[in-house]
Amino acid sequence: MSNTATGDHTADPQQFAQYRLGDTELVRGEGVRAWDSTGREYLDCVSGTFNLLLGYNHPEVIAAIRAQAGDLVFAGSSFQTGPTNRVMQQLVEISPANLTRVNLRSCGGSTANEGAVKIAQHHTGRRDVIVPFRGHVGQTLAAASFNGTTRMRAPFPHRFPGALHVPDPYCYRCFYRQTPQTCGKLCVERIEDFITYAGSGSVACVLIEPVSGVGGNVVPPPGYFQELKRFCEEREIILIFDEIQTAFGRTGEMFAADHFGVQPHMMTVSKGLTGSGLPLAAILTEERMAGWDRSLHSFTYGGHTLSAAAAVKTLEIVQRPGFLENVRASGAVLVDRLRALQKDHPVIGEVRGLGLMLGVELVKPDGGKAVEEAHAYQRALERHGVLTRVSEHGLGNVIELRPPLVLTPADAHLVADRFGEALETLG
Ligand SMILES: Cc1ncc(COP(=O)(O)O)c(C=O)c1O
């Protein structure tokens, strides 16, 4: 593909990549918008890879990165720096009050989740990790072994042992064929059976996304996390919230834990932490889990100084007055408008989510999963200049929407207009 914006690329780039490249080459981004090499504009409703919390190239974050680059790009793991010290302090200040310690030695979500599991195993002296069916833990070999969806585990013959997969709190398609009003939270109660009959009997932790990200935007019913925490504490199991997609305002609260009113024993964060796309991750723990040897979980690029400078600015911005209110207001516009579309289009089975973490579940007339329709809708949306994704790494029937949190209500209306226009083209 030739590219006038970035130079004369006469060779086909597909011949160099070990995997199939996407067809579009992005060359510029600003806020919720990105432009490709042909000059086409997109409203990016998936925030890059769900990580551009403040959108493309937030000017204050870029300025912080530039200033830090002038002083010190990188410091080794045995040194303190101003930005790494400050970001740990900010994380403790804004997270649930019981989380008082930060491990800032991972670069991404997979390694942060593995670190959290290592800490839980070390702390409890136990083994298994309970993960919901639709849970996404990550891409490293252990994290991939823990992923809920078979497709993400099947290609690897030597999987890491110890994952115990349990039905998730997915009320729209309840595993136990119950309704939220009458179910008695079987999706918590029955975990006991999985522990007794399906695992090693030695459980270290539950690792759960409070709202599932790639798994279809599953929002647990009220009371679920209270029950789950009680279940965990009765068995001295560590409850870990993977807030890699949900943290820092995504759900309209600083953390999804705040929305659900539950304090997990540990929390992992990454993606949105640096606002405009630098790699960084953190594991937050209770005081009782402090005191590890740093070398037990520490990556060369973990706690990167430049990323930390970006994170300090990002965490300052998300705490400004009005920031979370904008997330709620723009999210409400999208939910109201998409639910209005649902009335005329039975292919939309459910519109669900919190803040700007939304999912649109597409269904067949018999209630089955409309997977092909979801892909067709996603492609139609892209033709209308809106970037979305399809759940469960493309195997699912839920269109995922996670625009940057700087999306204005006016842009939310524009996105909703295009959802309507794209739907009309599907017939
Ligand atoms: C909820 C969740 N956890 C973990 C990960 C893995 O993060 P990373 O790709 O940074 O390793 C992801 C990535 O999509 C995610 O969405």
The ligand as an ORCA input file, in Angstrom:
! r2SCAN-3c Opt
* xyz 0 1
  C      -9.753     -6.566     31.289
  C      -8.396     -6.806     30.693
  N      -7.455     -7.413     31.428
  C      -6.219     -7.628     30.930
  C      -5.876     -7.250     29.666
  C      -4.489     -7.489     29.153
  O      -3.813     -6.267     29.061
  P      -2.528     -6.087     28.125
  O      -2.952     -6.253     26.721
  O      -2.062     -4.680     28.435
  O      -1.509     -7.089     28.558
  C      -6.833     -6.630     28.864
  C      -6.506     -6.228     27.466
  O      -7.342     -6.059     26.625
  C      -8.128     -6.397     29.384
  O      -9.089     -5.820     28.662
*
